[in-house]
Amino acid sequence: MSFAEFIQYQSKRILRATETVTEYIYVKNAMLEKSPSLIPEPDRVSLILEGIQDMRWSTPLATHCCKNVEELITHATAIDNIRRTQRKMTEQQETILFQLFQITQLMTMYVATSTMMMTMRM
């Protein structure tokens, strides 16, 4: 595989929704280690950042101007904590919405039952 082919191949590896930014960086860096030519650290950092397509996560990492992968991992850990917190908040919101839906259903059934019983009394 030529270096140009390798660069094209590695570009297909992007951050997945199911992995942390830190996990992605380790995997992508391991992939870059297998390059047919040596990739300097600053170029490695750039190639890794290219695979983080969500600007909410790539922009904060890029603004730190990391000189090597280790620095990138340090900053990625903080971003993973933010992502984890946002996921928990979303899960809690979904739980609350589901509970509200259940309460609404129960109230609707109660009103329907009450109305039916009142009709039967008349």
CNS distance restraints for C-alpha pairs under 8 A (distance, minus, plus):
assign (resid   1 and name CA) (resid   5 and name CA) 6.07 0.50 0.50
assign (resid   1 and name CA) (resid   6 and name CA) 6.42 0.50 0.50
assign (resid   1 and name CA) (resid  36 and name CA) 7.36 0.50 0.50
assign (resid   2 and name CA) (resid   6 and name CA) 6.17 0.50 0.50
assign (resid   2 and name CA) (resid  36 and name CA) 6.94 0.50 0.50
assign (resid   3 and name CA) (resid   7 and name CA) 6.19 0.50 0.50
assign (resid   3 and name CA) (resid  35 and name CA) 7.08 0.50 0.50
assign (resid   3 and name CA) (resid  36 and name CA) 5.92 0.50 0.50
assign (resid   3 and name CA) (resid  37 and name CA) 6.51 0.50 0.50
assign (resid   4 and name CA) (resid   8 and name CA) 6.36 0.50 0.50
assign (resid   5 and name CA) (resid   9 and name CA) 6.06 0.50 0.50
assign (resid   6 and name CA) (resid  10 and name CA) 6.04 0.50 0.50
assign (resid   6 and name CA) (resid  35 and name CA) 6.64 0.50 0.50
assign (resid   6 and name CA) (resid  36 and name CA) 7.57 0.50 0.50
assign (resid   7 and name CA) (resid  11 and name CA) 6.26 0.50 0.50
assign (resid   8 and name CA) (resid  12 and name CA) 7.21 0.50 0.50
assign (resid   9 and name CA) (resid  13 and name CA) 7.85 0.50 0.50
assign (resid  10 and name CA) (resid  28 and name CA) 7.88 0.50 0.50
assign (resid  10 and name CA) (resid  31 and name CA) 7.21 0.50 0.50
assign (resid  10 and name CA) (resid  32 and name CA) 7.45 0.50 0.50
assign (resid  11 and name CA) (resid  47 and name CA) 7.56 0.50 0.50
assign (resid  11 and name CA) (resid  50 and name CA) 7.59 0.50 0.50
assign (resid  11 and name CA) (resid  51 and name CA) 6.70 0.50 0.50
assign (resid  12 and name CA) (resid  51 and name CA) 7.74 0.50 0.50
assign (resid  13 and name CA) (resid  28 and name CA) 7.10 0.50 0.50
assign (resid  13 and name CA) (resid  51 and name CA) 6.37 0.50 0.50
assign (resid  14 and name CA) (resid  24 and name CA) 7.73 0.50 0.50
assign (resid  14 and name CA) (resid  50 and name CA) 7.84 0.50 0.50
assign (resid  14 and name CA) (resid  51 and name CA) 4.12 0.50 0.50
assign (resid  14 and name CA) (resid  52 and name CA) 6.01 0.50 0.50
assign (resid  14 and name CA) (resid  53 and name CA) 7.37 0.50 0.50
assign (resid  15 and name CA) (resid  19 and name CA) 7.11 0.50 0.50
assign (resid  15 and name CA) (resid  21 and name CA) 6.88 0.50 0.50
assign (resid  15 and name CA) (resid  24 and name CA) 5.79 0.50 0.50
assign (resid  15 and name CA) (resid  51 and name CA) 5.87 0.50 0.50
assign (resid  15 and name CA) (resid  52 and name CA) 5.29 0.50 0.50
assign (resid  15 and name CA) (resid  53 and name CA) 7.29 0.50 0.50
assign (resid  16 and name CA) (resid  24 and name CA) 7.70 0.50 0.50
assign (resid  19 and name CA) (resid  23 and name CA) 6.21 0.50 0.50
assign (resid  19 and name CA) (resid  24 and name CA) 6.56 0.50 0.50
assign (resid  20 and name CA) (resid  24 and name CA) 6.27 0.50 0.50
assign (resid  20 and name CA) (resid  80 and name CA) 5.94 0.50 0.50
assign (resid  21 and name CA) (resid  25 and name CA) 6.18 0.50 0.50
assign (resid  21 and name CA) (resid  76 and name CA) 5.87 0.50 0.50
assign (resid  21 and name CA) (resid  77 and name CA) 7.51 0.50 0.50
assign (resid  21 and name CA) (resid  79 and name CA) 7.41 0.50 0.50
assign (resid  21 and name CA) (resid  80 and name CA) 6.11 0.50 0.50
assign (resid  22 and name CA) (resid  26 and name CA) 6.35 0.50 0.50
assign (resid  22 and name CA) (resid  73 and name CA) 5.83 0.50 0.50
assign (resid  22 and name CA) (resid  76 and name CA) 5.54 0.50 0.50
assign (resid  22 and name CA) (resid  77 and name CA) 6.17 0.50 0.50
assign (resid  22 and name CA) (resid  80 and name CA) 7.17 0.50 0.50
assign (resid  23 and name CA) (resid  27 and name CA) 6.26 0.50 0.50
assign (resid  24 and name CA) (resid  28 and name CA) 5.94 0.50 0.50
assign (resid  25 and name CA) (resid  29 and name CA) 5.85 0.50 0.50
assign (resid  25 and name CA) (resid  48 and name CA) 6.48 0.50 0.50
assign (resid  25 and name CA) (resid  69 and name CA) 7.88 0.50 0.50
assign (resid  25 and name CA) (resid  73 and name CA) 6.97 0.50 0.50
assign (resid  26 and name CA) (resid  30 and name CA) 6.16 0.50 0.50
assign (resid  27 and name CA) (resid  31 and name CA) 6.29 0.50 0.50
assign (resid  28 and name CA) (resid  32 and name CA) 6.24 0.50 0.50
assign (resid  28 and name CA) (resid  48 and name CA) 6.36 0.50 0.50
assign (resid  29 and name CA) (resid  33 and name CA) 6.22 0.50 0.50
assign (resid  29 and name CA) (resid  44 and name CA) 7.29 0.50 0.50
assign (resid  29 and name CA) (resid  48 and name CA) 7.23 0.50 0.50
assign (resid  29 and name CA) (resid  69 and name CA) 7.70 0.50 0.50
assign (resid  30 and name CA) (resid  34 and name CA) 6.96 0.50 0.50
assign (resid  31 and name CA) (resid  35 and name CA) 7.33 0.50 0.50
assign (resid  32 and name CA) (resid  39 and name CA) 7.43 0.50 0.50
assign (resid  32 and name CA) (resid  44 and name CA) 7.18 0.50 0.50
assign (resid  33 and name CA) (resid  38 and name CA) 7.89 0.50 0.50
assign (resid  33 and name CA) (resid  39 and name CA) 7.97 0.50 0.50
assign (resid  35 and name CA) (resid  39 and name CA) 7.36 0.50 0.50
assign (resid  39 and name CA) (resid  43 and name CA) 6.33 0.50 0.50
assign (resid  39 and name CA) (resid  44 and name CA) 6.19 0.50 0.50
assign (resid  40 and name CA) (resid  44 and name CA) 6.21 0.50 0.50
assign (resid  41 and name CA) (resid  45 and name CA) 6.22 0.50 0.50
assign (resid  41 and name CA) (resid  67 and name CA) 6.72 0.50 0.50
assign (resid  41 and name CA) (resid  68 and name CA) 5.07 0.50 0.50
assign (resid  41 and name CA) (resid  69 and name CA) 6.79 0.50 0.50
assign (resid  42 and name CA) (resid  46 and name CA) 6.39 0.50 0.50
assign (resid  42 and name CA) (resid  66 and name CA) 7.66 0.50 0.50
assign (resid  42 and name CA) (resid  67 and name CA) 5.45 0.50 0.50
assign (resid  42 and name CA) (resid  68 and name CA) 5.91 0.50 0.50
assign (resid  43 and name CA) (resid  47 and name CA) 6.17 0.50 0.50
assign (resid  44 and name CA) (resid  48 and name CA) 6.11 0.50 0.50
assign (resid  44 and name CA) (resid  68 and name CA) 7.60 0.50 0.50
assign (resid  44 and name CA) (resid  69 and name CA) 7.22 0.50 0.50
assign (resid  45 and name CA) (resid  49 and name CA) 6.14 0.50 0.50
assign (resid  45 and name CA) (resid  66 and name CA) 7.23 0.50 0.50
assign (resid  45 and name CA) (resid  67 and name CA) 7.35 0.50 0.50
assign (resid  45 and name CA) (resid  68 and name CA) 6.21 0.50 0.50
assign (resid  45 and name CA) (resid  69 and name CA) 5.86 0.50 0.50
assign (resid  45 and name CA) (resid  72 and name CA) 7.28 0.50 0.50
assign (resid  46 and name CA) (resid  50 and name CA) 6.21 0.50 0.50
assign (resid  47 and name CA) (resid  51 and name CA) 6.90 0.50 0.50
assign (resid  48 and name CA) (resid  52 and name CA) 7.22 0.50 0.50
assign (resid  49 and name CA) (resid  58 and name CA) 6.21 0.50 0.50
assign (resid  49 and name CA) (resid  61 and name CA) 7.74 0.50 0.50
assign (resid  49 and name CA) (resid  62 and name CA) 7.19 0.50 0.50
assign (resid  52 and name CA) (resid  57 and name CA) 7.04 0.50 0.50
assign (resid  52 and name CA) (resid  58 and name CA) 5.54 0.50 0.50
assign (resid  53 and name CA) (resid  58 and name CA) 6.77 0.50 0.50
assign (resid  54 and name CA) (resid  58 and name CA) 6.23 0.50 0.50
assign (resid  55 and name CA) (resid  59 and name CA) 5.37 0.50 0.50
assign (resid  56 and name CA) (resid  60 and name CA) 7.16 0.50 0.50
assign (resid  57 and name CA) (resid  61 and name CA) 6.62 0.50 0.50
assign (resid  57 and name CA) (resid  79 and name CA) 6.84 0.50 0.50
assign (resid  58 and name CA) (resid  62 and name CA) 5.98 0.50 0.50
assign (resid  59 and name CA) (resid  63 and name CA) 6.08 0.50 0.50
assign (resid  60 and name CA) (resid  64 and name CA) 6.75 0.50 0.50
assign (resid  61 and name CA) (resid  65 and name CA) 7.47 0.50 0.50
assign (resid  61 and name CA) (resid  66 and name CA) 7.80 0.50 0.50
assign (resid  61 and name CA) (resid  72 and name CA) 6.92 0.50 0.50
assign (resid  61 and name CA) (resid  75 and name CA) 6.56 0.50 0.50
assign (resid  61 and name CA) (resid  76 and name CA) 6.99 0.50 0.50
assign (resid  62 and name CA) (resid  66 and name CA) 7.33 0.50 0.50
assign (resid  64 and name CA) (resid  75 and name CA) 7.96 0.50 0.50
assign (resid  66 and name CA) (resid  71 and name CA) 5.56 0.50 0.50
assign (resid  66 and name CA) (resid  72 and name CA) 5.72 0.50 0.50
assign (resid  67 and name CA) (resid  71 and name CA) 6.87 0.50 0.50
assign (resid  68 and name CA) (resid  72 and name CA) 6.54 0.50 0.50
assign (resid  69 and name CA) (resid  73 and name CA) 6.20 0.50 0.50
assign (resid  70 and name CA) (resid  74 and name CA) 6.35 0.50 0.50
assign (resid  71 and name CA) (resid  75 and name CA) 6.50 0.50 0.50
assign (resid  72 and name CA) (resid  76 and name CA) 6.02 0.50 0.50
assign (resid  73 and name CA) (resid  77 and name CA) 6.24 0.50 0.50
assign (resid  74 and name CA) (resid  78 and name CA) 7.34 0.50 0.50
assign (resid  75 and name CA) (resid  79 and name CA) 6.69 0.50 0.50
assign (resid  76 and name CA) (resid  80 and name CA) 6.08 0.50 0.50
assign (resid  77 and name CA) (resid  81 and name CA) 6.45 0.50 0.50
assign (resid  78 and name CA) (resid  82 and name CA) 6.54 0.50 0.50
assign (resid  79 and name CA) (resid  83 and name CA) 6.20 0.50 0.50
assign (resid  80 and name CA) (resid  84 and name CA) 6.01 0.50 0.50
assign (resid  81 and name CA) (resid  85 and name CA) 6.22 0.50 0.50
assign (resid  82 and name CA) (resid  86 and name CA) 6.24 0.50 0.50
assign (resid  83 and name CA) (resid  87 and name CA) 6.20 0.50 0.50
assign (resid  84 and name CA) (resid  88 and name CA) 6.29 0.50 0.50
assign (resid  85 and name CA) (resid  89 and name CA) 6.21 0.50 0.50
assign (resid  86 and name CA) (resid  90 and name CA) 6.19 0.50 0.50
assign (resid  87 and name CA) (resid  91 and name CA) 6.18 0.50 0.50
assign (resid  88 and name CA) (resid  92 and name CA) 6.14 0.50 0.50
assign (resid  89 and name CA) (resid  93 and name CA) 6.14 0.50 0.50
assign (resid  90 and name CA) (resid  94 and name CA) 6.18 0.50 0.50
assign (resid  91 and name CA) (resid  95 and name CA) 6.21 0.50 0.50
assign (resid  92 and name CA) (resid  96 and name CA) 6.21 0.50 0.50
assign (resid  93 and name CA) (resid  97 and name CA) 6.15 0.50 0.50
assign (resid  94 and name CA) (resid  98 and name CA) 6.15 0.50 0.50
assign (resid  95 and name CA) (resid  99 and name CA) 6.20 0.50 0.50
assign (resid  96 and name CA) (resid 100 and name CA) 6.15 0.50 0.50
assign (resid  97 and name CA) (resid 101 and name CA) 6.16 0.50 0.50
assign (resid  98 and name CA) (resid 102 and name CA) 6.26 0.50 0.50
assign (resid  99 and name CA) (resid 103 and name CA) 6.20 0.50 0.50
assign (resid 100 and name CA) (resid 104 and name CA) 6.11 0.50 0.50
assign (resid 101 and name CA) (resid 105 and name CA) 6.24 0.50 0.50
assign (resid 102 and name CA) (resid 106 and name CA) 6.25 0.50 0.50
assign (resid 103 and name CA) (resid 107 and name CA) 6.12 0.50 0.50
assign (resid 104 and name CA) (resid 108 and name CA) 6.10 0.50 0.50
assign (resid 105 and name CA) (resid 109 and name CA) 6.21 0.50 0.50
assign (resid 106 and name CA) (resid 110 and name CA) 6.10 0.50 0.50
assign (resid 107 and name CA) (resid 111 and name CA) 6.12 0.50 0.50
assign (resid 108 and name CA) (resid 112 and name CA) 6.12 0.50 0.50
assign (resid 109 and name CA) (resid 113 and name CA) 6.02 0.50 0.50
assign (resid 110 and name CA) (resid 114 and name CA) 5.99 0.50 0.50
assign (resid 111 and name CA) (resid 115 and name CA) 5.99 0.50 0.50
assign (resid 112 and name CA) (resid 116 and name CA) 6.14 0.50 0.50
assign (resid 113 and name CA) (resid 117 and name CA) 6.16 0.50 0.50
assign (resid 114 and name CA) (resid 118 and name CA) 6.12 0.50 0.50
assign (resid 115 and name CA) (resid 119 and name CA) 6.15 0.50 0.50
assign (resid 116 and name CA) (resid 120 and name CA) 6.24 0.50 0.50
assign (resid 117 and name CA) (resid 121 and name CA) 6.37 0.50 0.50
assign (resid 118 and name CA) (resid 122 and name CA) 6.62 0.50 0.50
